[in-house]
Amino acid sequence: MEVFGFSESFAYGFSIPLTVLMAGLVWYQLTRLFNQLEQKGLRGIDLDDLSLGKIIPQQHPPEN
C-alpha cells in the first residue's frame, strides 16, 4: 500500500487485518476439506461443495 502513496500506518492497518482474514478463510476451507476426507474417504470428497469444481476438473466414473 505504501507503493501507492499511502502512509505506513494506513498500509499496515489495512494489510494486517486483511492477511488475518485470508488466513482464517483458508484455515476454514482446509478444515472443511479434511473433515470430508475423514468422514467419507478420498472418493467422498465433493469438490463442487467446496467450490473447487471449476478449478479442479473431476473425472466421473463411466456409467454402466
RODO-2510 file (C-alpha; in nm, 4 decimals, decimal comma):
residues 64
     n   res          X          Y          Z
     1     m     0,0000     0,0000     0,0000
     2     e     0,2931     0,2306     0,0626
     3     v     0,3889     0,1930    -0,3027
     4     f     0,0652     0,3683    -0,3939
     5     g     0,1382     0,6633    -0,1692
     6     f    -0,0493     0,5681     0,1459
     7     s     0,1110     0,6256     0,4830
     8     e     0,2895     0,3447     0,6620
     9     s     0,0348     0,3302     0,9448
    10     f    -0,2561     0,3087     0,6987
    11     a    -0,0780     0,0400     0,4944
    12     y    -0,0147    -0,1773     0,7997
    13     g    -0,3586    -0,1054     0,9411
    14     f    -0,5154    -0,2296     0,6177
    15     s    -0,2852    -0,5209     0,5347
    16     i    -0,2637    -0,6921     0,8735
    17     p    -0,6412    -0,7457     0,9176
    18     l    -0,6705    -0,8474     0,5521
    19     t    -0,3929    -1,1045     0,5963
    20     v    -0,5534    -1,2435     0,9128
    21     l    -0,8919    -1,2653     0,7382
    22     m    -0,7467    -1,4505     0,4387
    23     a    -0,5582    -1,6920     0,6661
    24     g    -0,8805    -1,7595     0,8553
    25     l    -1,0714    -1,8310     0,5352
    26     v    -0,8007    -2,0693     0,4108
    27     w    -0,7987    -2,2447     0,7508
    28     y    -1,1794    -2,2791     0,7382
    29     q    -1,1675    -2,4265     0,3867
    30     l    -0,8943    -2,6741     0,4808
    31     t    -1,0880    -2,7778     0,7911
    32     r    -1,3968    -2,8497     0,5806
    33     l    -1,1890    -3,0467     0,3298
    34     f    -1,0180    -3,2567     0,5967
    35     n    -1,3495    -3,3238     0,7728
    36     q    -1,4984    -3,4517     0,4457
    37     l    -1,1894    -3,6637     0,3873
    38     e    -1,2072    -3,8096     0,7371
    39     q    -1,5782    -3,8884     0,7221
    40     k    -1,6208    -4,0128     0,3657
    41     g    -1,2749    -4,1079     0,2462
    42     l    -1,0966    -3,9913    -0,0650
    43     r    -1,3813    -4,0783    -0,3023
    44     g    -1,6334    -3,8944    -0,0869
    45     i    -1,4819    -3,5513    -0,1311
    46     d    -1,7284    -3,3311    -0,3150
    47     l    -1,5242    -3,0632    -0,4909
    48     d    -1,8385    -2,8856    -0,6084
    49     d    -1,9449    -2,8447    -0,2473
    50     l    -1,6089    -2,6830    -0,1716
    51     s    -1,6397    -2,4501    -0,4718
    52     l    -1,3366    -2,6112    -0,6327
    53     g    -1,5190    -2,7964    -0,9085
    54     k    -1,4483    -2,5326    -1,1684
    55     i    -1,0809    -2,5041    -1,0737
    56     i    -1,0049    -2,8772    -1,0468
    57     p    -1,1852    -3,0831    -1,3121
    58     q    -1,3408    -3,4022    -1,1836
    59     q    -1,3323    -3,7335    -1,3629
    60     h    -1,6690    -3,9058    -1,3436
    61     p    -1,6708    -4,2870    -1,3389
    62     p    -1,8117    -4,4476    -1,6544
    63     e    -2,1790    -4,5345    -1,6354
    64     n    -2,2852    -4,8955    -1,6917
***
